[in-house]
Amino acid sequence: MKKIYTITIEETVSDVFYLEANSLEEAKELAIANYNNGVFVLEPGNLIETNLLVGNDNESSDWFEL
């Protein structure tokens, strides 16, 4: 009998952004604010890796890279 499996896909993307700040701490705070406010957007970004997990209520695979 066939079972229902849950498929979880996780993608890691990256991009580079530039900002001016007076210190590393200020740069971190500005980066977080810019990300939260939609200024820094990772679309399309550079795909770094894609991982997949397959499972159901009784069993689960390890994460593996696609």
Backbone as XML, in Angstrom:
<?xml version="1.0"?>
<chain id="A" units="angstrom">
  <residue number="1" name="MET">
    <atom name="N" x="0.836" y="-1.175" z="0.000"/>
    <atom name="CA" x="0.000" y="0.000" z="0.000"/>
    <atom name="C" x="0.892" y="1.253" z="0.000"/>
  </residue>
  <residue number="2" name="LYS">
    <atom name="N" x="0.541" y="2.222" z="-0.811"/>
    <atom name="CA" x="1.302" y="3.456" z="-0.888"/>
    <atom name="C" x="1.087" y="4.281" z="0.372"/>
  </residue>
  <residue number="3" name="LYS">
    <atom name="N" x="2.131" y="5.027" z="0.753"/>
    <atom name="CA" x="2.085" y="5.897" z="1.925"/>
    <atom name="C" x="2.210" y="7.350" z="1.478"/>
  </residue>
  <residue number="4" name="ILE">
    <atom name="N" x="1.802" y="8.248" z="2.324"/>
    <atom name="CA" x="1.958" y="9.681" z="2.100"/>
    <atom name="C" x="3.278" y="10.109" z="2.735"/>
  </residue>
  <residue number="5" name="TYR">
    <atom name="N" x="4.121" y="10.800" z="1.972"/>
    <atom name="CA" x="5.399" y="11.298" z="2.463"/>
    <atom name="C" x="5.426" y="12.821" z="2.412"/>
  </residue>
  <residue number="6" name="THR">
    <atom name="N" x="6.059" y="13.401" z="3.394"/>
    <atom name="CA" x="6.274" y="14.841" z="3.436"/>
    <atom name="C" x="7.635" y="15.138" z="2.832"/>
  </residue>
  <residue number="7" name="ILE">
    <atom name="N" x="7.679" y="16.067" z="1.890"/>
    <atom name="CA" x="8.916" y="16.468" z="1.244"/>
    <atom name="C" x="9.230" y="17.896" z="1.680"/>
  </residue>
  <residue number="8" name="THR">
    <atom name="N" x="10.402" y="18.094" z="2.282"/>
    <atom name="CA" x="10.838" y="19.420" z="2.697"/>
    <atom name="C" x="12.043" y="19.814" z="1.854"/>
  </residue>
  <residue number="9" name="ILE">
    <atom name="N" x="11.964" y="20.970" z="1.207"/>
    <atom name="CA" x="13.063" y="21.466" z="0.381"/>
    <atom name="C" x="13.570" y="22.759" z="1.002"/>
  </residue>
  <residue number="10" name="GLU">
    <atom name="N" x="14.880" y="22.828" z="1.170"/>
    <atom name="CA" x="15.519" y="24.002" z="1.754"/>
    <atom name="C" x="16.551" y="24.528" z="0.767"/>
  </residue>
  <residue number="11" name="GLU">
    <atom name="N" x="16.447" y="25.813" z="0.431"/>
    <atom name="CA" x="17.408" y="26.421" z="-0.478"/>
    <atom name="C" x="18.192" y="27.497" z="0.275"/>
  </residue>
  <residue number="12" name="THR">
    <atom name="N" x="19.476" y="27.553" z="-0.002"/>
    <atom name="CA" x="20.324" y="28.594" z="0.552"/>
    <atom name="C" x="20.755" y="29.497" z="-0.593"/>
  </residue>
  <residue number="13" name="VAL">
    <atom name="N" x="20.428" y="30.767" z="-0.494"/>
    <atom name="CA" x="20.819" y="31.734" z="-1.518"/>
    <atom name="C" x="21.666" y="32.823" z="-0.875"/>
  </residue>
  <residue number="14" name="SER">
    <atom name="N" x="22.450" y="33.497" z="-1.695"/>
    <atom name="CA" x="23.256" y="34.596" z="-1.180"/>
    <atom name="C" x="23.322" y="35.710" z="-2.203"/>
  </residue>
  <residue number="15" name="ASP">
    <atom name="N" x="23.613" y="36.889" z="-1.731"/>
    <atom name="CA" x="23.860" y="38.041" z="-2.579"/>
    <atom name="C" x="24.708" y="39.000" z="-1.764"/>
  </residue>
  <residue number="16" name="VAL">
    <atom name="N" x="25.333" y="39.951" z="-2.413"/>
    <atom name="CA" x="26.196" y="40.919" z="-1.739"/>
    <atom name="C" x="25.538" y="42.286" z="-1.799"/>
  </residue>
  <residue number="17" name="PHE">
    <atom name="N" x="25.507" y="42.971" z="-0.659"/>
    <atom name="CA" x="24.952" y="44.317" z="-0.557"/>
    <atom name="C" x="26.012" y="45.212" z="0.072"/>
  </residue>
  <residue number="18" name="TYR">
    <atom name="N" x="25.931" y="46.491" z="-0.195"/>
    <atom name="CA" x="26.888" y="47.453" z="0.339"/>
    <atom name="C" x="26.152" y="48.535" z="1.105"/>
  </residue>
  <residue number="19" name="LEU">
    <atom name="N" x="26.743" y="48.980" z="2.228"/>
    <atom name="CA" x="26.202" y="50.101" z="2.963"/>
    <atom name="C" x="27.346" y="50.802" z="3.677"/>
  </residue>
  <residue number="20" name="GLU">
    <atom name="N" x="27.136" y="52.052" z="4.059"/>
    <atom name="CA" x="28.120" y="52.813" z="4.800"/>
    <atom name="C" x="27.721" y="52.843" z="6.261"/>
  </residue>
  <residue number="21" name="ALA">
    <atom name="N" x="28.706" y="52.675" z="7.141"/>
    <atom name="CA" x="28.457" y="52.700" z="8.574"/>
    <atom name="C" x="29.728" y="53.160" z="9.281"/>
  </residue>
  <residue number="22" name="ASN">
    <atom name="N" x="29.581" y="53.582" z="10.525"/>
    <atom name="CA" x="30.711" y="54.058" z="11.328"/>
    <atom name="C" x="31.411" y="52.945" z="12.091"/>
  </residue>
  <residue number="23" name="SER">
    <atom name="N" x="30.772" y="51.783" z="12.194"/>
    <atom name="CA" x="31.367" y="50.672" z="12.936"/>
    <atom name="C" x="30.756" y="49.364" z="12.450"/>
  </residue>
  <residue number="24" name="LEU">
    <atom name="N" x="31.386" y="48.266" z="12.842"/>
    <atom name="CA" x="30.873" y="46.944" z="12.512"/>
    <atom name="C" x="29.495" y="46.731" z="13.133"/>
  </residue>
  <residue number="25" name="GLU">
    <atom name="N" x="29.331" y="47.178" z="14.377"/>
    <atom name="CA" x="28.032" y="47.021" z="15.058"/>
    <atom name="C" x="26.941" y="47.817" z="14.343"/>
  </residue>
  <residue number="26" name="GLU">
    <atom name="N" x="27.256" y="49.048" z="13.928"/>
    <atom name="CA" x="26.272" y="49.841" z="13.206"/>
    <atom name="C" x="25.941" y="49.197" z="11.864"/>
  </residue>
  <residue number="27" name="ALA">
    <atom name="N" x="26.956" y="48.657" z="11.177"/>
    <atom name="CA" x="26.724" y="47.987" z="9.897"/>
    <atom name="C" x="25.796" y="46.790" z="10.086"/>
  </residue>
  <residue number="28" name="LYS">
    <atom name="N" x="26.010" y="46.042" z="11.163"/>
    <atom name="CA" x="25.149" y="44.888" z="11.463"/>
    <atom name="C" x="23.712" y="45.340" z="11.702"/>
  </residue>
  <residue number="29" name="GLU">
    <atom name="N" x="23.535" y="46.380" z="12.504"/>
    <atom name="CA" x="22.191" y="46.885" z="12.802"/>
    <atom name="C" x="21.504" y="47.401" z="11.540"/>
  </residue>
  <residue number="30" name="LEU">
    <atom name="N" x="22.241" y="48.133" z="10.695"/>
    <atom name="CA" x="21.676" y="48.635" z="9.446"/>
    <atom name="C" x="21.321" y="47.494" z="8.495"/>
  </residue>
  <residue number="31" name="ALA">
    <atom name="N" x="22.176" y="46.481" z="8.434"/>
    <atom name="CA" x="21.911" y="45.336" z="7.565"/>
    <atom name="C" x="20.636" y="44.612" z="7.989"/>
  </residue>
  <residue number="32" name="ILE">
    <atom name="N" x="20.473" y="44.420" z="9.298"/>
    <atom name="CA" x="19.269" y="43.762" z="9.805"/>
    <atom name="C" x="18.038" y="44.606" z="9.497"/>
  </residue>
  <residue number="33" name="ALA">
    <atom name="N" x="18.138" y="45.907" z="9.722"/>
    <atom name="CA" x="17.005" y="46.798" z="9.434"/>
    <atom name="C" x="16.675" y="46.789" z="7.943"/>
  </residue>
  <residue number="34" name="ASN">
    <atom name="N" x="17.705" y="46.864" z="7.096"/>
    <atom name="CA" x="17.473" y="46.840" z="5.648"/>
    <atom name="C" x="16.833" y="45.528" z="5.204"/>
  </residue>
  <residue number="35" name="TYR">
    <atom name="N" x="17.259" y="44.421" z="5.789"/>
    <atom name="CA" x="16.666" y="43.125" z="5.444"/>
    <atom name="C" x="15.206" y="43.064" z="5.897"/>
  </residue>
  <residue number="36" name="ASN">
    <atom name="N" x="14.954" y="43.470" z="7.142"/>
    <atom name="CA" x="13.587" y="43.415" z="7.686"/>
    <atom name="C" x="12.634" y="44.359" z="6.968"/>
  </residue>
  <residue number="37" name="ASN">
    <atom name="N" x="13.151" y="45.462" z="6.430"/>
    <atom name="CA" x="12.317" y="46.447" z="5.739"/>
    <atom name="C" x="12.241" y="46.213" z="4.231"/>
  </residue>
  <residue number="38" name="GLY">
    <atom name="N" x="12.803" y="45.117" z="3.759"/>
    <atom name="CA" x="12.702" y="44.774" z="2.346"/>
    <atom name="C" x="13.639" y="45.543" z="1.431"/>
  </residue>
  <residue number="39" name="VAL">
    <atom name="N" x="14.647" y="46.202" z="2.007"/>
    <atom name="CA" x="15.635" y="46.902" z="1.190"/>
    <atom name="C" x="16.635" y="45.900" z="0.608"/>
  </residue>
  <residue number="40" name="PHE">
    <atom name="N" x="17.116" y="44.985" z="1.436"/>
    <atom name="CA" x="17.993" y="43.910" z="0.985"/>
    <atom name="C" x="17.120" y="42.694" z="0.678"/>
  </residue>
  <residue number="41" name="VAL">
    <atom name="N" x="16.954" y="42.368" z="-0.593"/>
    <atom name="CA" x="16.105" y="41.258" z="-1.019"/>
    <atom name="C" x="16.954" y="40.262" z="-1.792"/>
  </residue>
  <residue number="42" name="LEU">
    <atom name="N" x="16.837" y="39.008" z="-1.458"/>
    <atom name="CA" x="17.655" y="37.955" z="-2.074"/>
    <atom name="C" x="16.965" y="37.321" z="-3.272"/>
  </residue>
  <residue number="43" name="GLU">
    <atom name="N" x="16.442" y="38.141" z="-4.177"/>
    <atom name="CA" x="15.811" y="37.590" z="-5.365"/>
    <atom name="C" x="16.448" y="38.195" z="-6.586"/>
  </residue>
  <residue number="44" name="PRO">
    <atom name="N" x="16.917" y="37.470" z="-7.533"/>
    <atom name="CA" x="16.962" y="36.024" z="-7.497"/>
    <atom name="C" x="18.100" y="35.487" z="-6.653"/>
  </residue>
  <residue number="45" name="GLY">
    <atom name="N" x="19.144" y="36.275" z="-6.408"/>
    <atom name="CA" x="20.251" y="35.793" z="-5.591"/>
    <atom name="C" x="21.027" y="34.693" z="-6.281"/>
  </residue>
  <residue number="46" name="ASN">
    <atom name="N" x="22.039" y="34.228" z="-5.614"/>
    <atom name="CA" x="22.871" y="33.135" z="-6.123"/>
    <atom name="C" x="22.574" y="31.883" z="-5.311"/>
  </residue>
  <residue number="47" name="LEU">
    <atom name="N" x="22.087" y="30.861" z="-5.977"/>
    <atom name="CA" x="21.751" y="29.622" z="-5.286"/>
    <atom name="C" x="23.041" y="28.932" z="-4.849"/>
  </residue>
  <residue number="48" name="ILE">
    <atom name="N" x="23.184" y="28.735" z="-3.557"/>
    <atom name="CA" x="24.371" y="28.103" z="-2.990"/>
    <atom name="C" x="24.178" y="26.594" z="-2.877"/>
  </residue>
  <residue number="49" name="GLU">
    <atom name="N" x="23.042" y="26.178" z="-2.343"/>
    <atom name="CA" x="22.763" y="24.753" z="-2.212"/>
    <atom name="C" x="21.272" y="24.508" z="-2.071"/>
  </residue>
  <residue number="50" name="THR">
    <atom name="N" x="20.857" y="23.300" z="-2.401"/>
    <atom name="CA" x="19.475" y="22.862" z="-2.227"/>
    <atom name="C" x="19.510" y="21.520" z="-1.516"/>
  </residue>
  <residue number="51" name="ASN">
    <atom name="N" x="18.766" y="21.421" z="-0.424"/>
    <atom name="CA" x="18.705" y="20.189" z="0.353"/>
    <atom name="C" x="17.275" y="19.683" z="0.403"/>
  </residue>
  <residue number="52" name="LEU">
    <atom name="N" x="17.141" y="18.369" z="0.562"/>
    <atom name="CA" x="15.831" y="17.732" z="0.554"/>
    <atom name="C" x="15.740" y="16.754" z="1.714"/>
  </residue>
  <residue number="53" name="LEU">
    <atom name="N" x="14.575" y="16.700" z="2.336"/>
    <atom name="CA" x="14.283" y="15.760" z="3.417"/>
    <atom name="C" x="12.979" y="15.069" z="3.087"/>
  </residue>
  <residue number="54" name="VAL">
    <atom name="N" x="12.950" y="13.737" z="3.207"/>
    <atom name="CA" x="11.749" y="12.949" z="2.917"/>
    <atom name="C" x="11.371" y="12.205" z="4.184"/>
  </residue>
  <residue number="55" name="GLY">
    <atom name="N" x="10.084" y="12.236" z="4.527"/>
    <atom name="CA" x="9.681" y="11.510" z="5.722"/>
    <atom name="C" x="8.184" y="11.331" z="5.808"/>
  </residue>
  <residue number="56" name="ASN">
    <atom name="N" x="7.786" y="10.542" z="6.792"/>
    <atom name="CA" x="6.376" y="10.385" z="7.153"/>
    <atom name="C" x="6.320" y="10.205" z="8.663"/>
  </residue>
  <residue number="57" name="ASP">
    <atom name="N" x="5.211" y="9.772" z="9.192"/>
    <atom name="CA" x="5.071" y="9.641" z="10.645"/>
    <atom name="C" x="6.004" y="8.594" z="11.244"/>
  </residue>
  <residue number="58" name="ASN">
    <atom name="N" x="6.439" y="7.615" z="10.451"/>
    <atom name="CA" x="7.206" y="6.493" z="10.986"/>
    <atom name="C" x="8.691" y="6.523" z="10.641"/>
  </residue>
  <residue number="59" name="GLU">
    <atom name="N" x="9.065" y="7.239" z="9.598"/>
    <atom name="CA" x="10.467" y="7.224" z="9.172"/>
    <atom name="C" x="10.819" y="8.535" z="8.493"/>
  </residue>
  <residue number="60" name="SER">
    <atom name="N" x="12.132" y="8.805" z="8.441"/>
    <atom name="CA" x="12.589" y="10.025" z="7.814"/>
    <atom name="C" x="13.988" y="9.805" z="7.283"/>
  </residue>
  <residue number="61" name="SER">
    <atom name="N" x="14.270" y="10.389" z="6.120"/>
    <atom name="CA" x="15.621" y="10.330" z="5.572"/>
    <atom name="C" x="16.465" y="11.399" z="6.251"/>
  </residue>
  <residue number="62" name="ASP">
    <atom name="N" x="17.765" y="11.348" z="6.036"/>
    <atom name="CA" x="18.631" y="12.449" z="6.404"/>
    <atom name="C" x="18.492" y="13.526" z="5.344"/>
  </residue>
  <residue number="63" name="TRP">
    <atom name="N" x="18.850" y="14.760" z="5.677"/>
    <atom name="CA" x="18.909" y="15.799" z="4.664"/>
    <atom name="C" x="19.956" y="15.399" z="3.644"/>
  </residue>
  <residue number="64" name="PHE">
    <atom name="N" x="19.666" y="15.591" z="2.365"/>
    <atom name="CA" x="20.681" y="15.349" z="1.349"/>
    <atom name="C" x="20.616" y="16.443" z="0.314"/>
  </residue>
  <residue number="65" name="GLU">
    <atom name="N" x="21.775" y="16.725" z="-0.294"/>
    <atom name="CA" x="21.881" y="17.804" z="-1.259"/>
    <atom name="C" x="21.420" y="17.344" z="-2.638"/>
  </residue>
  <residue number="66" name="LEU">
    <atom name="N" x="20.630" y="18.197" z="-3.287"/>
    <atom name="CA" x="20.182" y="17.911" z="-4.653"/>
    <atom name="C" x="21.199" y="18.392" z="-5.643"/>
  </residue>
</chain>
